[in-house]
Amino acid sequence: MENYNIGFKIRQLNLPSDHPSIASIYQAIGAVHHESGRYDDALENYKHALDIRAKALGPNHSSVATVYKSIGGVYLDQGEYGQALKQYMRALEICVLTLSESHPSTGDCYHSLGMLCERQNHFEEAVKHYVKAREIITAFLPSEHPSIAKVRASLANVELRQGAYDDSIEMYNTVLDMQKAGVKNILILYLRIMHLEFSIV
């Protein structure tokens, strides 16, 4: 956080207060607050970033959609699902309008909607959004890309939560194969697979 604050002060000295680079610092500071559970501080910084980007780049710019997704993530973690849906849908609308229905950023919006549905135990809807995200992302990115692994892991989580242990193990193993190159979540996946295997015995 200290490094972000230093960077923020430097940019403030050299750039106007409504420059998009200032928005990037606000977004980064918001992300740190979000990860730390300081949701009000996160929202404050994200909303500063949103205001700057919307004014500088236009309300339908893809960078504006990124901020909407970040705000939606905070509301999701706060359990404010209606607000999260509103932000995610706005992000999706912008991405479809400016990037296309088949762009990976659009796929990421569908993934966010899937997480929202999963959090509310709406598993059928979650799967629909995750599958849509997977279709978009796999058509655009290489098969070993982390974004594809993320969506597959989300589908495995839904299978696990519905008690479909064999299917979830198969999906987790697929993700594990994709991530053997050294992605940080390998240990978590191994532990989940071990837990599932013990659950089946």
RACOR-V844577 format. One record per pair of residues at least 6 apart in sequence whose C-alpha atoms are under 7 Angstrom apart, sorted by the first residue. I is the first residue (numbers start at 0). J is the second residue. D is the distance in Angstrom with one decimal. If there is no record, write none. Layout:
<<I;J;D> <I;J;D>>
This chain:
<<0;28;6.9> <0;31;6.9> <3;24;6.8> <3;28;6.6> <7;21;7.0> <7;24;6.1> <10;21;6.7> <17;51;5.3> <18;51;7.0> <19;51;6.4> <19;52;5.8> <19;55;6.6> <22;47;6.9> <22;48;4.2> <22;51;5.9> <22;52;6.5> <23;48;6.8> <25;44;5.1> <25;45;6.3> <25;47;6.5> <25;48;5.4> <26;44;6.2> <26;45;5.3> <26;48;5.7> <28;44;6.7> <29;40;6.8> <29;41;4.1> <29;42;6.7> <29;44;4.9> <29;45;5.5> <30;41;6.5> <32;38;6.5> <32;40;6.1> <32;41;4.9> <33;41;5.2> <33;73;6.6> <38;73;6.3> <42;70;6.3> <45;66;6.4> <45;70;6.5> <49;63;6.1> <49;66;6.0> <52;63;6.0> <53;63;6.2> <59;93;5.3> <60;93;6.9> <60;97;6.8> <61;93;6.5> <61;94;6.0> <61;97;6.7> <64;90;4.3> <64;93;6.0> <64;94;6.7> <65;90;6.9> <67;86;5.2> <67;87;6.5> <67;89;6.9> <67;90;5.5> <68;86;6.3> <68;87;5.5> <68;90;6.0> <70;86;6.7> <71;82;7.0> <71;83;4.2> <71;84;7.0> <71;86;5.0> <71;87;5.8> <72;83;6.7> <74;80;6.6> <74;82;6.2> <74;83;5.0> <75;83;5.4> <75;115;6.7> <87;108;6.5> <87;111;6.9> <87;112;6.6> <90;108;6.8> <91;105;6.0> <91;108;5.5> <94;104;6.6> <94;105;5.4> <95;105;6.3> <101;135;5.4> <102;135;6.7> <103;135;6.3> <103;136;5.1> <103;139;6.7> <106;132;4.2> <106;135;5.5> <106;136;5.9> <107;132;6.3> <109;128;5.2> <109;129;6.6> <109;131;6.7> <109;132;5.3> <110;128;6.1> <110;129;5.4> <110;132;5.5> <110;150;6.9> <112;128;6.4> <113;125;4.1> <113;126;6.7> <113;128;4.9> <113;129;5.5> <114;125;6.6> <116;122;6.6> <116;124;6.2> <116;125;4.9> <117;125;5.3> <122;157;6.5> <126;154;6.5> <129;150;6.3> <129;154;6.5> <133;147;6.5> <133;150;6.1> <136;147;6.4> <137;147;6.5> <143;177;5.3> <148;174;5.4> <148;177;6.6> <151;170;6.8> <151;174;6.5> <152;171;6.3> <152;174;6.3> <155;167;4.6> <155;170;5.4> <155;171;6.1> <156;167;6.9> <158;164;7.0> <158;166;6.6> <158;167;5.3> <159;167;5.5> <164;195;6.5> <168;192;6.0> <171;188;6.6> <171;192;7.0> <175;185;6.5> <175;188;6.8> <178;185;6.7>>
